[in-house]
């Protein structure tokens, strides 16, 4: 506790935005003795750069999706459908494996119930949760402006006939919290 207080105090002297990022960023997940990962979310200092609302919403998504770090929990909650194979785009990075809950594909977006969970393959063959994706099919959206979540408009995917937004909730992304490709994700 004292160490964290010293870090936050030092950061406050350097830059107010850095202090906000340190105060909101939990510790990075660490391997536990049984080989699994802890449930602590990774740091995402860029979330603070988007403002307090995005940082708060990101914490809500992490709390709601923490149980899906176990892929069996995702299957049990209706995410059985794996979309195309692992998506990557060297040298930009990967998107990973998309598991979709088709019951959520409508005109509504809910922070705590993303339409897709994004996993990265591990060398052991067990998928690791790295992010979420929010989707609204074109057929469900009849307004001229794009759907919004995290205070941001969703992106168009004309080939797939849908609006989408990736959020790298469990794997930091040097390209940004809402970037399509994450260099840390490999297929």
C-alpha positions as CSV (number, residue, x, y, z in Angstrom):
1,X,0.0,0.0,0.0
2,X,2.8,2.4,0.9
3,X,4.7,1.6,-2.2
4,X,1.7,2.3,-4.4
5,X,1.1,5.6,-2.5
6,X,4.8,6.6,-3.2
7,X,4.4,5.7,-6.9
8,X,1.2,7.8,-7.2
9,X,2.7,10.7,-5.4
10,X,5.8,10.7,-7.6
11,X,3.6,10.4,-10.7
12,X,1.6,13.4,-9.6
13,X,4.8,15.5,-9.6
14,X,5.6,14.4,-13.1
15,X,2.2,14.8,-14.8
16,X,-1.4,14.8,-13.7
17,X,-2.5,12.4,-16.4
18,X,0.2,9.9,-15.4
19,X,-1.0,10.0,-11.8
20,X,-4.6,9.3,-13.0
21,X,-3.3,6.3,-15.1
22,X,-1.4,4.9,-12.1
23,X,-4.2,5.3,-9.7
24,X,-6.6,3.5,-12.0
25,X,-4.3,0.9,-13.5
26,X,-4.3,-2.4,-11.5
27,X,-1.3,-4.6,-11.5
28,X,-0.5,-6.8,-14.5
29,X,-1.7,-10.4,-14.3
30,X,0.9,-12.7,-13.0
31,X,1.2,-16.5,-13.4
32,X,-0.1,-18.3,-10.3
33,X,1.4,-21.5,-8.9
34,X,-1.0,-23.7,-10.9
35,X,0.0,-22.1,-14.2
36,X,-3.2,-20.0,-14.6
37,X,-3.2,-16.3,-14.6
38,X,-4.5,-14.0,-11.8
39,X,-7.8,-12.2,-12.4
40,X,-6.2,-8.8,-11.9
41,X,-6.6,-6.8,-15.2
42,X,-3.5,-5.5,-16.9
43,X,-2.6,-1.8,-16.8
44,X,-4.0,0.3,-19.6
45,X,-2.6,3.8,-19.2
46,X,-4.2,5.0,-22.4
47,X,-7.7,4.4,-20.9
48,X,-7.1,7.5,-18.6
49,X,-6.1,9.5,-21.7
50,X,-9.7,9.1,-22.9
51,X,-11.1,10.5,-19.7
52,X,-12.7,9.3,-16.5
53,X,-15.8,8.0,-18.2
54,X,-13.8,5.6,-20.4
55,X,-11.6,4.5,-17.5
56,X,-14.8,3.8,-15.4
57,X,-16.5,1.9,-18.3
58,X,-13.4,-0.1,-18.9
59,X,-13.4,-1.3,-15.2
60,X,-17.1,-2.3,-15.7
61,X,-16.3,-4.4,-18.7
62,X,-13.4,-6.0,-16.9
63,X,-15.5,-6.9,-13.9
64,X,-18.2,-8.3,-16.2
65,X,-15.8,-10.4,-18.3
66,X,-13.3,-11.6,-15.7
67,X,-15.0,-14.9,-15.5
68,X,-14.5,-15.5,-19.2
69,X,-10.8,-15.8,-18.7
70,X,-12.0,-19.4,-18.3
71,X,-13.2,-20.3,-21.8
72,X,-15.6,-22.9,-20.3
73,X,-17.5,-20.0,-18.6
74,X,-17.8,-18.3,-22.0
75,X,-19.3,-21.5,-23.5
76,X,-21.8,-21.8,-20.6
77,X,-22.9,-18.2,-21.0
78,X,-23.7,-18.4,-24.7
79,X,-20.4,-17.7,-26.5
80,X,-20.1,-21.1,-28.2
81,X,-19.7,-19.8,-31.8
82,X,-16.2,-19.2,-32.9
83,X,-16.0,-16.9,-35.8
84,X,-13.4,-17.3,-38.6
85,X,-10.0,-18.7,-37.7
86,X,-7.5,-16.6,-35.7
87,X,-7.2,-13.3,-37.5
88,X,-3.9,-11.6,-37.9
89,X,-2.4,-8.9,-40.1
90,X,1.4,-8.9,-39.9
91,X,3.1,-6.6,-39.2
92,X,0.2,-4.8,-37.6
93,X,-0.7,-7.6,-35.2
94,X,-3.6,-9.8,-34.6
95,X,-7.3,-9.7,-33.6
96,X,-7.3,-13.2,-32.3
97,X,-10.2,-15.7,-32.0
98,X,-13.7,-14.2,-31.9
99,X,-16.3,-16.1,-29.9
100,X,-19.8,-14.7,-30.5
101,X,-23.0,-14.7,-28.5
102,X,-25.5,-14.5,-31.4
103,X,-28.4,-13.7,-28.9
104,X,-26.8,-10.3,-28.4
105,X,-26.7,-9.3,-32.1
106,X,-29.3,-6.6,-32.2
107,X,-29.5,-2.8,-32.1
108,X,-28.6,-2.5,-28.4
109,X,-25.1,-2.2,-26.9
110,X,-24.4,-3.1,-23.3
111,X,-21.0,-2.5,-21.8
112,X,-21.3,-5.6,-19.6
113,X,-22.5,-7.9,-22.4
114,X,-20.2,-7.6,-25.4
115,X,-21.3,-9.5,-28.5
116,X,-17.9,-11.0,-29.0
117,X,-15.1,-12.2,-26.7
118,X,-11.7,-12.1,-28.2
119,X,-9.1,-14.7,-27.3
120,X,-5.5,-15.2,-28.3
121,X,-4.1,-18.7,-28.8
122,X,-1.4,-19.7,-26.3
123,X,1.5,-22.2,-26.9
124,X,-0.4,-24.6,-24.7
125,X,-3.4,-24.5,-26.9
126,X,-5.7,-22.9,-24.4
127,X,-7.3,-19.6,-25.5
128,X,-6.5,-16.5,-23.4
129,X,-9.0,-13.7,-23.1
130,X,-7.5,-10.5,-24.5
131,X,-10.5,-8.2,-25.4
132,X,-14.1,-7.8,-26.3
133,X,-15.9,-6.6,-29.4
134,X,-19.2,-4.7,-29.7
135,X,-21.2,-5.4,-32.8
136,X,-24.5,-4.1,-34.3
137,X,-25.6,-5.6,-37.6
138,X,-26.5,-3.1,-40.3
139,X,-29.9,-4.9,-40.6
140,X,-30.7,-4.0,-37.0
141,X,-29.6,-0.3,-37.2
142,X,-31.9,2.1,-39.0
143,X,-30.4,5.5,-37.9
144,X,-28.0,7.6,-40.0
145,X,-25.4,8.0,-37.2
146,X,-23.3,5.0,-36.1
147,X,-24.1,3.2,-32.8
148,X,-21.9,4.4,-29.9
149,X,-20.3,2.8,-26.9
150,X,-17.5,4.1,-24.6
151,X,-18.5,7.5,-26.0
152,X,-17.2,6.5,-29.4
153,X,-18.9,5.7,-32.7
154,X,-18.6,2.1,-33.9
155,X,-16.6,1.5,-37.1
156,X,-18.1,0.2,-40.4
157,X,-17.4,-3.2,-41.8
158,X,-19.2,-3.1,-45.1
159,X,-18.0,-6.6,-46.1
160,X,-19.5,-8.1,-43.0
161,X,-22.5,-5.7,-42.9
162,X,-22.0,-4.6,-39.4
163,X,-20.8,-1.9,-37.0
164,X,-18.0,-2.9,-34.6
165,X,-15.6,-1.7,-32.0
166,X,-12.7,-3.7,-30.4
167,X,-11.7,-2.9,-26.8
168,X,-8.4,-4.4,-25.6
169,X,-9.6,-5.0,-22.0
170,X,-7.2,-7.8,-21.0
171,X,-4.2,-7.3,-23.3
172,X,-2.5,-3.8,-23.5
173,X,-2.2,-2.6,-27.0
174,X,0.5,-0.2,-28.1
175,X,-1.8,0.9,-31.0
176,X,-4.5,2.0,-28.5
177,X,-7.4,0.8,-26.5
178,X,-9.8,0.8,-29.5
179,X,-7.4,-0.2,-32.3
180,X,-8.3,-3.1,-34.6
181,X,-5.0,-4.9,-34.5
182,X,-2.8,-5.7,-31.4
183,X,0.9,-6.5,-32.0
184,X,0.9,-8.5,-28.8
185,X,-1.7,-10.9,-30.3
186,X,-0.2,-13.7,-32.5
187,X,-2.0,-16.4,-34.4
